[in-house]
Amino acid sequence: MKKFVGHAWLDEHHDVYFMVELDVADLKEKKSRFSAIMQKEKDILEIASLVADPIEISQESVEKAIGEVGEEWETGQLVEYEGEGLEELENGDENKHYLRYGRVQFSTYSSVWRELHVRYTCFPKYWHEAKASVTLTLE
């Protein structure tokens, strides 16, 4: 299991910061398996797999985490984080969106084969039609 931090926009005025633990080895295996399926079945453009729900954290925690891993912050990208001390948002915090239903989506954008694009997506509890979605690089 590896820990990742991320930032995503829900709409033009609301954004979320979160941490999620993912089994990268399992996701790499699924990427390989799903890639073979999509290459064979040209009408399948996306397969999603359920994974852990995120833990919402403060903006300051994410900025600290990004500084510690030495990565330039990029909205919409999950960044691996090995440290501790991420400040979890408490229930009732005005910035908490109660994210849930974590999933990883493996997709291609055309029936002409291309490498799979991998995204982590989750949904705020009290918002309809909104989602937080960020790119996940599996190396």
Helices and strands as residue ranges (DSSP letters): E 2-9, E 15-22, H 24-40, E 46-50, E 55-56, H 59-69, E 79-80, E 99-107, E 117-124, E 132-135
